[in-house]
Amino acid sequence: MNLNIIAYIMYFGITAFIILRVGWLFHHYGAVYLHDLYPGQPDMAKSLNNLLLIGYYLLNLGYAAFSLSQWPVVVSTEHLLELLCNKIGLICLVLGAIHFANMLWVRLLKKKTITITN
C-alpha cells in the first residue's frame, strides 16, 4: 500500500480526534464565560456557544483536510513519522493560538461590558 495513503489516514484520524475532543472541551467549559458575558440571556449565550463550535470545527477540520494537498511524497516509514509529527504538532500549535486569541477576545468583551455598565 502507498505510504501516502497510510499517512493521510493516520494524520486525518489523529487530527480529527484532537480537533473534535478539544472542540467539545471548549464548548463544554467555555459556556461559563459566555453566560458571564450575557447575564440574563441564557439562550443568547447557548446559541453563540453552538455557533462558535460549528465555526471552530469548520475552520480546523477544513485546514486539516486542505493541508493534505501540501504533503510531499512519503518515501519511508521514518519520513512518514516525521511528517505526522510535524503536521500534528502544527495543528496543536494552531489550536493553542486560536484558544488564546479567543480567550483574549472574551476578556476584552468582558472588560468592555464592565466599563459600559459602570
Secondary structure by P-SEA (a helix, b strand, c coil): ccaaaaaaaaaaaaaaaaaaaaaaaaaaaaaaaaaaaccccaaaaaaaaaaaaaaaaaaaaaaaaaacccccccccaaaaaaaaaaaaaaaaaaaaaaaaaaaaaaaaaaaaaaaaac
